[in-house]
Amino acid sequence: MAGTTPADSPKDAWLIRPGRSIGTTFLGEQQLMVFAKFGMQSAKAGHEGDTAMGHSWIVWSGKSGHEIDVYTVRGPHDSSAHPEQFVRQIRIESPSFHTAGGLRVGAPLESIGQGLTEAKIPSKTIRLFDNRKTGIAFEMRLNAKGRWRCFAILVHPKGRGVLEEYLQYQAYE
């Protein structure tokens, strides 16, 4: 898992790197560093996050209403001997972020590419497509015209599926 490194340029602050980072938030980064960047989590009704047994979903809502969600776990061995929390997944809803190939929130299902597997989640209105090999997943929702569009992008460790963590996928419905 990658550790924290500074963005190479201002435009990198909006770059999604599968299996590595979204903007300036990196997989493997200490939770305290994330709090230093974003402050304490949002307290928006229904989106307070969730913390249990050394695992946390932390949610921030931006001025535009888009969220950034960070999933952390306790230490490399998940024990009280390693109490630090480290980032394992990052989820964003803002179309300002993009991959090197230009994929962003709002993209149609047809454009998200090859190598994706649909993950089984308990939802009729959300579909989740994952590229386990590269470490990126796309949350798709139906828009007003009945077309599947990307609503959120998640980055997770390469070689692990987006649902292979100690969490249940929260269908933000």
C-alpha positions as YAML, in Angstrom:
chain: A
units: angstrom
residues:
- id: 1
  name: MET
  ca: [0.00, 0.00, 0.00]
- id: 2
  name: ALA
  ca: [1.31, 3.46, -0.88]
- id: 3
  name: GLY
  ca: [2.09, 5.97, 1.82]
- id: 4
  name: THR
  ca: [1.57, 9.68, 1.75]
- id: 5
  name: THR
  ca: [3.44, 11.83, -0.72]
- id: 6
  name: PRO
  ca: [2.79, 15.42, -1.72]
- id: 7
  name: ALA
  ca: [0.99, 16.22, -4.96]
- id: 8
  name: ASP
  ca: [3.43, 16.79, -7.81]
- id: 9
  name: SER
  ca: [1.57, 19.87, -9.10]
- id: 10
  name: PRO
  ca: [-1.63, 21.80, -8.38]
- id: 11
  name: LYS
  ca: [-3.51, 19.84, -11.05]
- id: 12
  name: ASP
  ca: [-2.60, 16.62, -9.21]
- id: 13
  name: ALA
  ca: [-4.83, 17.82, -6.36]
- id: 14
  name: TRP
  ca: [-7.78, 16.69, -8.53]
- id: 15
  name: LEU
  ca: [-6.22, 13.49, -9.92]
- id: 16
  name: ILE
  ca: [-7.60, 10.02, -9.17]
- id: 17
  name: ARG
  ca: [-4.83, 7.41, -9.11]
- id: 18
  name: PRO
  ca: [-6.33, 3.89, -8.99]
- id: 19
  name: GLY
  ca: [-4.90, 1.81, -6.16]
- id: 20
  name: ARG
  ca: [-3.10, 4.87, -4.77]
- id: 21
  name: SER
  ca: [-4.97, 8.13, -4.11]
- id: 22
  name: ILE
  ca: [-7.71, 10.62, -4.82]
- id: 23
  name: GLY
  ca: [-6.33, 14.13, -4.86]
- id: 24
  name: THR
  ca: [-4.13, 14.64, -1.83]
- id: 25
  name: THR
  ca: [-5.60, 11.72, 0.14]
- id: 26
  name: PHE
  ca: [-3.57, 8.52, -0.10]
- id: 27
  name: LEU
  ca: [-4.15, 4.87, 0.74]
- id: 28
  name: GLY
  ca: [-1.98, 4.02, 3.74]
- id: 29
  name: GLU
  ca: [-2.09, 7.58, 5.07]
- id: 30
  name: GLN
  ca: [-2.66, 8.03, 8.80]
- id: 31
  name: GLN
  ca: [-6.18, 9.11, 9.74]
- id: 32
  name: LEU
  ca: [-4.73, 12.00, 11.75]
- id: 33
  name: MET
  ca: [-3.20, 13.43, 8.56]
- id: 34
  name: VAL
  ca: [-6.61, 13.29, 6.85]
- id: 35
  name: PHE
  ca: [-8.19, 15.16, 9.78]
- id: 36
  name: ALA
  ca: [-5.41, 17.75, 9.52]
- id: 37
  name: LYS
  ca: [-6.41, 18.38, 5.87]
- id: 38
  name: PHE
  ca: [-10.20, 18.28, 6.16]
- id: 39
  name: GLY
  ca: [-10.94, 18.98, 9.81]
- id: 40
  name: MET
  ca: [-13.41, 16.91, 11.80]
- id: 41
  name: GLN
  ca: [-16.04, 15.03, 9.85]
- id: 42
  name: SER
  ca: [-19.38, 16.49, 8.80]
- id: 43
  name: ALA
  ca: [-22.47, 16.04, 10.92]
- id: 44
  name: LYS
  ca: [-25.00, 15.92, 8.08]
- id: 45
  name: ALA
  ca: [-28.07, 13.90, 9.06]
- id: 46
  name: GLY
  ca: [-27.78, 10.35, 7.77]
- id: 47
  name: HIS
  ca: [-24.12, 10.76, 6.81]
- id: 48
  name: GLU
  ca: [-22.32, 10.89, 10.13]
- id: 49
  name: GLY
  ca: [-19.96, 8.06, 9.30]
- id: 50
  name: ASP
  ca: [-19.55, 4.89, 11.30]
- id: 51
  name: THR
  ca: [-16.88, 3.64, 13.68]
- id: 52
  name: ALA
  ca: [-16.61, 0.19, 15.26]
- id: 53
  name: MET
  ca: [-13.90, -2.28, 16.25]
- id: 54
  name: GLY
  ca: [-11.02, -0.27, 14.80]
- id: 55
  name: HIS
  ca: [-12.74, 0.43, 11.47]
- id: 56
  name: SER
  ca: [-14.21, 3.80, 10.47]
- id: 57
  name: TRP
  ca: [-16.13, 5.45, 7.64]
- id: 58
  name: ILE
  ca: [-15.49, 9.18, 7.94]
- id: 59
  name: VAL
  ca: [-17.66, 11.55, 5.88]
- id: 60
  name: TRP
  ca: [-17.13, 15.17, 4.85]
- id: 61
  name: SER
  ca: [-19.66, 17.17, 2.84]
- id: 62
  name: GLY
  ca: [-18.43, 20.02, 0.69]
- id: 63
  name: LYS
  ca: [-20.19, 23.32, 0.01]
- id: 64
  name: SER
  ca: [-21.56, 21.89, -3.23]
- id: 65
  name: GLY
  ca: [-23.09, 18.94, -1.35]
- id: 66
  name: HIS
  ca: [-20.59, 16.42, -2.74]
- id: 67
  name: GLU
  ca: [-19.00, 14.06, -0.24]
- id: 68
  name: ILE
  ca: [-15.59, 12.63, 0.33]
- id: 69
  name: ASP
  ca: [-15.69, 9.46, 2.41]
- id: 70
  name: VAL
  ca: [-12.59, 7.83, 3.87]
- id: 71
  name: TYR
  ca: [-12.52, 4.28, 5.23]
- id: 72
  name: THR
  ca: [-9.79, 3.60, 7.79]
- id: 73
  name: VAL
  ca: [-8.64, 0.56, 9.75]
- id: 74
  name: ARG
  ca: [-6.50, 0.27, 12.83]
- id: 75
  name: GLY
  ca: [-2.80, -0.52, 12.30]
- id: 76
  name: PRO
  ca: [-1.20, -3.02, 9.97]
- id: 77
  name: HIS
  ca: [-2.04, -5.87, 12.35]
- id: 78
  name: ASP
  ca: [-5.43, -4.50, 13.46]
- id: 79
  name: SER
  ca: [-4.59, -4.75, 17.14]
- id: 80
  name: SER
  ca: [-4.52, -2.52, 20.19]
- id: 81
  name: ALA
  ca: [-0.73, -2.65, 19.96]
- id: 82
  name: HIS
  ca: [-1.10, -0.61, 16.71]
- id: 83
  name: PRO
  ca: [-3.77, 1.97, 17.58]
- id: 84
  name: GLU
  ca: [-3.17, 4.28, 14.60]
- id: 85
  name: GLN
  ca: [-5.85, 4.32, 11.91]
- id: 86
  name: PHE
  ca: [-4.77, 4.10, 8.24]
- id: 87
  name: VAL
  ca: [-6.73, 4.89, 5.04]
- id: 88
  name: ARG
  ca: [-7.91, 1.78, 3.18]
- id: 89
  name: GLN
  ca: [-10.49, 3.28, 0.79]
- id: 90
  name: ILE
  ca: [-11.44, 6.72, -0.50]
- id: 91
  name: ARG
  ca: [-14.82, 7.58, -2.07]
- id: 92
  name: ILE
  ca: [-15.63, 10.88, -3.81]
- id: 93
  name: GLU
  ca: [-18.79, 12.29, -5.40]
- id: 94
  name: SER
  ca: [-17.33, 15.47, -6.91]
- id: 95
  name: PRO
  ca: [-16.93, 15.71, -10.71]
- id: 96
  name: SER
  ca: [-13.88, 17.93, -10.14]
- id: 97
  name: PHE
  ca: [-11.74, 14.80, -9.59]
- id: 98
  name: HIS
  ca: [-10.70, 12.76, -12.64]
- id: 99
  name: THR
  ca: [-8.48, 9.89, -13.71]
- id: 100
  name: ALA
  ca: [-5.52, 10.42, -16.06]
- id: 101
  name: GLY
  ca: [-7.83, 9.15, -18.82]
- id: 102
  name: GLY
  ca: [-10.50, 11.74, -17.98]
- id: 103
  name: LEU
  ca: [-13.05, 9.55, -16.17]
- id: 104
  name: ARG
  ca: [-15.03, 11.45, -13.56]
- id: 105
  name: VAL
  ca: [-18.32, 11.48, -11.71]
- id: 106
  name: GLY
  ca: [-21.08, 11.95, -14.28]
- id: 107
  name: ALA
  ca: [-19.54, 9.59, -16.86]
- id: 108
  name: PRO
  ca: [-21.96, 7.16, -18.52]
- id: 109
  name: LEU
  ca: [-21.72, 3.43, -17.78]
- id: 110
  name: GLU
  ca: [-20.45, 2.76, -21.32]
- id: 111
  name: SER
  ca: [-17.35, 4.91, -20.78]
- id: 112
  name: ILE
  ca: [-15.95, 3.38, -17.61]
- id: 113
  name: GLY
  ca: [-13.95, 0.76, -19.45]
- id: 114
  name: GLN
  ca: [-12.79, -2.82, -19.50]
- id: 115
  name: GLY
  ca: [-11.73, -5.14, -16.68]
- id: 116
  name: LEU
  ca: [-14.66, -4.31, -14.43]
- id: 117
  name: THR
  ca: [-16.75, -6.75, -12.44]
- id: 118
  name: GLU
  ca: [-20.15, -5.86, -11.06]
- id: 119
  name: ALA
  ca: [-20.09, -6.23, -7.28]
- id: 120
  name: LYS
  ca: [-23.15, -7.65, -5.55]
- id: 121
  name: ILE
  ca: [-24.68, -4.99, -3.33]
- id: 122
  name: PRO
  ca: [-28.13, -4.80, -1.71]
- id: 123
  name: SER
  ca: [-29.58, -2.09, -3.94]
- id: 124
  name: LYS
  ca: [-31.94, -1.83, -6.89]
- id: 125
  name: THR
  ca: [-30.99, 1.75, -7.73]
- id: 126
  name: ILE
  ca: [-27.19, 1.53, -7.44]
- id: 127
  name: ARG
  ca: [-24.72, -0.64, -9.34]
- id: 128
  name: LEU
  ca: [-21.09, -0.97, -8.29]
- id: 129
  name: PHE
  ca: [-18.39, -1.87, -10.83]
- id: 130
  name: ASP
  ca: [-14.90, -2.75, -9.61]
- id: 131
  name: ASN
  ca: [-11.50, -3.17, -11.21]
- id: 132
  name: ARG
  ca: [-9.81, -5.31, -8.57]
- id: 133
  name: LYS
  ca: [-6.51, -5.41, -10.44]
- id: 134
  name: THR
  ca: [-5.99, -1.62, -10.60]
- id: 135
  name: GLY
  ca: [-7.85, -0.60, -7.41]
- id: 136
  name: ILE
  ca: [-10.75, 1.52, -8.63]
- id: 137
  name: ALA
  ca: [-14.53, 1.14, -8.44]
- id: 138
  name: PHE
  ca: [-17.44, 3.11, -9.89]
- id: 139
  name: GLU
  ca: [-20.79, 3.61, -8.17]
- id: 140
  name: MET
  ca: [-23.48, 4.01, -10.83]
- id: 141
  name: ARG
  ca: [-27.03, 5.37, -10.41]
- id: 142
  name: LEU
  ca: [-29.91, 5.91, -12.78]
- id: 143
  name: ASN
  ca: [-30.35, 9.52, -13.82]
- id: 144
  name: ALA
  ca: [-33.68, 11.24, -14.61]
- id: 145
  name: LYS
  ca: [-33.49, 9.95, -18.21]
- id: 146
  name: GLY
  ca: [-33.12, 6.33, -17.05]
- id: 147
  name: ARG
  ca: [-29.42, 6.07, -17.97]
- id: 148
  name: TRP
  ca: [-26.72, 4.72, -15.68]
- id: 149
  name: ARG
  ca: [-24.24, 7.46, -14.71]
- id: 150
  name: CYS
  ca: [-21.26, 7.44, -12.38]
- id: 151
  name: PHE
  ca: [-22.27, 8.95, -9.03]
- id: 152
  name: ALA
  ca: [-19.10, 8.19, -7.05]
- id: 153
  name: ILE
  ca: [-15.59, 6.83, -7.57]
- id: 154
  name: LEU
  ca: [-13.77, 4.69, -5.00]
- id: 155
  name: VAL
  ca: [-10.05, 3.93, -4.79]
- id: 156
  name: HIS
  ca: [-8.89, 0.84, -2.89]
- id: 157
  name: PRO
  ca: [-5.74, -1.31, -2.67]
- id: 158
  name: LYS
  ca: [-4.71, -3.04, -5.90]
- id: 159
  name: GLY
  ca: [-5.45, -6.75, -5.98]
- id: 160
  name: ARG
  ca: [-8.31, -6.49, -3.45]
- id: 161
  name: GLY
  ca: [-11.94, -6.03, -4.33]
- id: 162
  name: VAL
  ca: [-13.76, -2.94, -3.13]
- id: 163
  name: LEU
  ca: [-15.98, -5.12, -0.92]
- id: 164
  name: GLU
  ca: [-13.11, -7.19, 0.53]
- id: 165
  name: GLU
  ca: [-12.86, -5.05, 3.63]
- id: 166
  name: TYR
  ca: [-14.50, -5.29, 7.01]
- id: 167
  name: LEU
  ca: [-17.43, -3.15, 5.96]
- id: 168
  name: GLN
  ca: [-20.82, -3.40, 4.42]
- id: 169
  name: TYR
  ca: [-21.37, -1.24, 1.41]
- id: 170
  name: GLN
  ca: [-23.48, 1.70, 2.45]
- id: 171
  name: ALA
  ca: [-26.07, 2.34, -0.23]
- id: 172
  name: TYR
  ca: [-26.38, 6.10, 0.11]
- id: 173
  name: GLU
  ca: [-30.03, 6.01, -0.95]
...
